[in-house]
Amino acid sequence: MKDSKIFFATDIHGSDRCLRKFLNAGKFYGVDAVVMGGDITGKMIVPVVEEPGGQYSAQLFGRKRVVDADGLPGLNKFIADAGFYPHPMTPDEIAVLKQDPAGVSDLFRKLINATMSRWIDLAEERLAGTGIQCIFAPGNDDPFFVDDLLKSSSSVIDPDQRVVELPGGFSMISVGYSNRTPWDSPRELDEDDLAAVIDTEAAKLAEPGKAIFNLHVPPKDTPIDQAVALDAEFRPKMSGGSPLITGVGSSAVREAIVRYQPMLSLHGHIHESRGEARIGRTLALNPGSEYSEGVLRGVIVNLSAKKGVRGYQLVAG
């Protein structure tokens, strides 16, 4: 093993701008690997409608944006940078899709496939010849068909269900599943089942205590899993006139960290809980996410062959 430096970011949720920043981070920060921790894909299609008089409109962030033909590329870029999928549609097409959930799913899959394929091509182009390792791990919000796209790449690594050796010889396992959430996302498990998945991956390691655990959901009741509690209607629960903040991470993840004591665990999922947690000998990090603003939050971690984690720096740009 030898010293190494990695850049970790997560939860870009389809933001084209954040993806480009992520790919540039390798050279910018002088790291040996860039690791995307999950929730790569976006959550919503934004129709771009042609209006009378050669204008185009889209509803985004509660506001109708109208541009002429010259402004259309900029509008599409604004939507994509915010993590959504712009798609030209007529009012009639929108009305039909509102009554056709299967049609919406098919279109969503088509747009995700096109975007992810373009991103993988861009990663291969940008990082070719640099020696920088590039890892994309799926998260709980990512549909399962994304795995096939990632596995089709000759250079982008999908770490799911395998041990990845990072530069310097540091072993890393990855689990993109989360505990149950109010949103019923594609990759959710009950805590017992999530614990079993983590144990299966940890069993592949010769020395878990010297490894890195890339577990998308953070450990429960720590500084990096704090979020507003929601009721059954997705409304914030209140306490004393203020939103109730609680730990929404995974007990299975916490128990696994306690049991295996990896030198480092990397997490995301809870965008607003940027920071660190110490669980025994393990340093757990969540860089947070601000993808809708086009801000890439990440963390640079210095790995030492002798000391394990030598230090880290939370960064944003």
Legacy VTK file of the C-alpha trace (Angstrom):
# vtk DataFile Version 3.0
C-alpha trace
ASCII
DATASET POLYDATA
POINTS 317 float
0.000 0.000 0.000
1.041 3.588 -0.537
-0.364 7.026 0.242
-3.273 8.170 -1.884
-5.824 10.968 -2.170
-9.479 10.636 -3.210
-12.335 13.037 -3.902
-15.798 11.911 -2.808
-19.098 13.532 -3.781
-22.649 12.256 -3.819
-26.308 13.003 -4.541
-25.990 15.089 -7.693
-29.469 13.889 -8.764
-29.079 14.500 -12.478
-27.331 17.883 -12.290
-25.297 18.270 -15.469
-23.294 21.096 -13.959
-22.366 19.068 -10.873
-21.370 16.106 -13.036
-18.969 18.236 -15.043
-17.489 19.682 -11.859
-17.094 16.164 -10.484
-15.137 15.032 -13.534
-12.949 18.152 -13.346
-12.312 17.645 -9.615
-9.697 14.980 -10.222
-7.222 17.311 -11.895
-8.313 20.391 -9.943
-7.671 18.840 -6.538
-4.822 16.596 -7.661
-6.421 13.366 -6.479
-5.902 9.778 -7.548
-9.596 8.820 -7.712
-13.000 10.473 -7.908
-15.837 8.591 -6.227
-19.534 9.323 -6.760
-21.452 7.934 -3.793
-24.928 7.436 -5.265
-28.165 9.105 -6.340
-26.718 9.983 -9.706
-29.932 10.306 -11.677
-32.543 13.064 -11.714
-36.076 12.906 -10.357
-38.278 14.818 -12.803
-38.998 15.626 -16.450
-39.560 19.313 -17.232
-41.645 19.849 -20.393
-40.396 22.621 -22.660
-43.453 23.877 -24.557
-43.435 25.856 -27.805
-45.644 28.943 -27.372
-47.250 31.165 -30.045
-44.881 33.665 -31.588
-41.845 31.398 -31.556
-41.387 31.428 -27.797
-40.720 28.498 -25.435
-41.745 28.041 -21.819
-41.023 25.753 -18.882
-42.262 25.604 -15.299
-39.395 25.328 -12.818
-39.134 26.140 -9.116
-42.681 27.486 -9.114
-42.001 29.971 -11.887
-42.818 30.008 -15.590
-39.759 30.816 -17.666
-40.290 32.072 -21.230
-37.559 32.490 -23.860
-37.296 32.975 -27.619
-35.534 30.549 -29.955
-32.143 32.099 -29.211
-32.713 31.543 -25.489
-33.860 27.926 -25.825
-30.387 26.330 -25.408
-29.881 28.378 -22.268
-33.252 27.304 -20.878
-32.478 23.646 -21.521
-29.084 24.061 -19.861
-30.631 25.777 -16.840
-33.044 22.857 -16.397
-30.331 20.212 -16.832
-27.909 21.990 -14.484
-30.613 21.970 -11.792
-30.926 18.184 -12.055
-34.024 17.833 -14.244
-34.580 16.439 -17.723
-35.776 19.039 -20.277
-37.979 17.567 -22.984
-39.817 19.325 -25.844
-43.563 18.643 -25.609
-46.837 20.076 -26.826
-49.735 20.790 -24.446
-51.593 17.837 -25.981
-48.663 15.494 -25.321
-48.500 16.667 -21.708
-52.235 16.028 -21.280
-51.873 12.482 -22.684
-48.914 11.651 -20.426
-50.791 12.857 -17.349
-53.208 9.987 -17.978
-50.486 7.451 -18.841
-48.164 6.537 -15.926
-46.505 3.803 -18.005
-45.774 6.315 -20.741
-44.185 8.659 -18.209
-42.006 5.804 -16.914
-40.906 4.900 -20.436
-40.004 8.510 -21.247
-38.200 8.907 -17.930
-36.139 5.795 -18.624
-35.309 7.028 -22.122
-34.080 10.394 -20.817
-32.046 8.837 -18.001
-30.442 6.421 -20.457
-29.530 9.215 -22.851
-28.101 11.421 -20.099
-26.153 8.655 -18.360
-24.715 7.438 -21.671
-23.567 10.976 -22.441
-22.074 11.326 -18.959
-20.154 8.050 -19.250
-18.770 9.121 -22.631
-17.746 12.454 -21.107
-16.034 10.714 -18.184
-14.078 8.482 -20.530
-13.071 11.493 -22.623
-12.137 13.812 -19.747
-10.192 11.248 -17.705
-8.470 9.376 -20.543
-4.735 9.252 -19.962
-4.911 10.978 -16.572
-4.542 7.853 -14.440
-7.431 9.102 -12.284
-9.785 6.311 -11.266
-13.488 7.113 -11.714
-16.178 5.346 -9.661
-19.944 5.771 -9.962
-21.954 3.980 -7.258
-25.756 3.760 -7.557
-27.855 5.033 -4.632
-31.365 4.405 -3.380
-32.930 6.829 -5.878
-31.235 5.268 -8.924
-33.296 2.815 -11.022
-31.734 -0.625 -11.435
-31.278 -0.267 -15.192
-28.557 2.299 -14.443
-26.290 -0.579 -13.408
-26.243 -1.962 -16.955
-25.182 1.431 -18.296
-22.356 1.708 -15.780
-21.156 -1.835 -16.426
-20.994 -1.090 -20.162
-18.151 1.385 -19.631
-14.538 0.391 -20.141
-13.226 2.926 -17.629
-16.009 4.087 -15.276
-16.257 1.611 -12.377
-19.546 0.435 -10.881
-18.505 -0.742 -7.377
-21.804 -2.475 -6.572
-21.402 -6.022 -5.194
-17.625 -6.055 -5.515
-14.482 -4.962 -3.738
-12.783 -2.093 -5.534
-9.105 -1.463 -4.990
-8.525 2.287 -4.891
-5.179 3.783 -5.903
-2.627 2.992 -3.233
-4.136 -0.451 -2.577
-7.017 0.615 -0.305
-10.018 -1.725 -0.494
-13.560 -0.324 -0.703
-16.998 -1.931 -0.582
-20.184 -0.140 -1.634
-23.861 -0.525 -0.741
-26.325 1.833 -2.430
-29.444 0.622 -0.636
-31.073 2.729 2.075
-33.391 1.961 4.929
-37.072 2.726 4.309
-37.948 6.311 3.351
-41.275 8.141 2.880
-40.663 8.228 -0.893
-40.530 4.489 -1.666
-37.420 4.851 -3.842
-36.091 1.982 -6.015
-33.424 0.674 -3.609
-34.858 0.482 -0.106
-34.700 -2.366 2.402
-35.853 -3.137 5.915
-33.025 -2.711 8.415
-32.460 -6.474 8.857
-32.179 -6.963 5.104
-29.863 -3.979 4.750
-27.658 -5.407 7.505
-27.465 -8.709 5.611
-26.389 -6.949 2.402
-23.648 -5.032 4.229
-22.444 -8.237 5.925
-22.253 -9.974 2.538
-20.043 -7.216 1.159
-17.892 -6.968 4.309
-17.240 -10.719 4.163
-15.364 -10.132 0.884
-12.719 -8.069 2.706
-9.531 -9.593 4.071
-9.123 -6.766 6.613
-12.314 -4.728 7.192
-10.517 -2.512 9.710
-8.235 -1.229 6.942
-11.005 -0.810 4.378
-13.348 1.951 3.233
-17.114 1.456 3.459
-19.051 3.440 0.850
-22.559 3.107 2.313
-25.004 5.539 0.759
-27.175 6.033 3.827
-25.458 7.451 6.945
-25.422 5.817 10.382
-28.465 6.583 12.520
-28.462 9.270 15.225
-25.187 10.917 14.288
-24.313 14.469 13.199
-24.481 13.334 9.556
-28.049 11.918 9.444
-30.078 14.829 10.824
-33.138 15.934 8.823
-36.651 17.302 9.277
-39.095 14.590 10.377
-42.086 14.190 8.036
-45.610 12.937 8.650
-47.603 10.589 6.392
-48.510 13.563 4.155
-44.838 14.572 3.758
-45.381 17.643 5.937
-42.752 18.650 8.509
-43.510 17.521 12.033
-43.429 20.462 14.454
-42.158 20.784 18.011
-42.407 24.040 19.960
-43.284 25.925 16.791
-40.212 24.693 14.898
-39.654 21.762 12.550
-38.634 18.596 14.410
-35.097 17.520 13.520
-34.306 13.852 13.971
-31.889 11.132 12.930
-33.176 9.437 9.764
-30.162 7.298 8.947
-29.832 3.535 9.231
-29.381 1.512 12.400
-28.005 -1.334 10.257
-25.292 0.958 8.908
-24.395 2.155 12.386
-24.229 -1.399 13.731
-22.038 -2.483 10.812
-19.594 0.352 11.453
-19.458 -0.557 15.149
-18.863 -4.228 14.283
-16.292 -3.892 11.507
-14.645 -0.560 12.408
-13.497 0.392 8.889
-10.932 3.169 8.871
-13.311 5.336 6.811
-16.993 5.290 5.899
-18.428 7.518 3.187
-22.089 8.524 3.095
-24.651 10.825 1.454
-28.444 10.582 1.246
-29.108 13.335 3.811
-28.206 16.462 1.853
-28.364 18.894 4.770
-26.134 16.905 7.165
-22.689 17.810 5.876
-19.911 16.905 8.301
-18.290 14.074 10.231
-19.131 11.503 12.854
-16.775 9.386 14.931
-17.882 5.846 15.725
-15.146 4.072 17.604
-12.062 4.117 15.374
-14.099 4.912 12.260
-14.291 8.343 10.667
-17.662 8.730 8.913
-18.092 11.577 6.402
-21.058 13.092 4.567
-20.112 15.944 2.185
-23.778 16.981 1.786
-25.436 18.076 -1.440
-26.583 21.324 -3.012
-27.103 20.000 -6.520
-30.144 22.090 -7.473
-28.005 25.230 -7.150
-25.284 23.696 -9.299
-22.942 23.591 -6.301
-20.845 20.451 -5.962
-20.112 19.624 -2.346
-17.399 17.058 -1.759
-14.610 15.909 0.511
-10.929 15.306 -0.191
-9.527 12.450 1.883
-5.821 11.794 2.331
-5.111 8.098 2.845
-1.894 6.899 4.425
-0.436 3.413 4.122
0.728 3.663 7.742
-1.935 5.766 9.456
-5.095 5.073 7.473
-6.960 8.363 7.167
-4.362 11.091 7.485
-6.814 13.969 7.095
-9.725 15.342 5.131
-11.098 18.626 3.803
-14.708 19.449 3.003
-14.885 21.511 -0.186
-17.541 23.128 -2.386
-17.527 24.808 -5.754
LINES 1 318
317 0 1 2 3 4 5 6 7 8 9 10 11 12 13 14 15 16 17 18 19 20 21 22 23 24 25 26 27 28 29 30 31 32 33 34 35 36 37 38 39 40 41 42 43 44 45 46 47 48 49 50 51 52 53 54 55 56 57 58 59 60 61 62 63 64 65 66 67 68 69 70 71 72 73 74 75 76 77 78 79 80 81 82 83 84 85 86 87 88 89 90 91 92 93 94 95 96 97 98 99 100 101 102 103 104 105 106 107 108 109 110 111 112 113 114 115 116 117 118 119 120 121 122 123 124 125 126 127 128 129 130 131 132 133 134 135 136 137 138 139 140 141 142 143 144 145 146 147 148 149 150 151 152 153 154 155 156 157 158 159 160 161 162 163 164 165 166 167 168 169 170 171 172 173 174 175 176 177 178 179 180 181 182 183 184 185 186 187 188 189 190 191 192 193 194 195 196 197 198 199 200 201 202 203 204 205 206 207 208 209 210 211 212 213 214 215 216 217 218 219 220 221 222 223 224 225 226 227 228 229 230 231 232 233 234 235 236 237 238 239 240 241 242 243 244 245 246 247 248 249 250 251 252 253 254 255 256 257 258 259 260 261 262 263 264 265 266 267 268 269 270 271 272 273 274 275 276 277 278 279 280 281 282 283 284 285 286 287 288 289 290 291 292 293 294 295 296 297 298 299 300 301 302 303 304 305 306 307 308 309 310 311 312 313 314 315 316
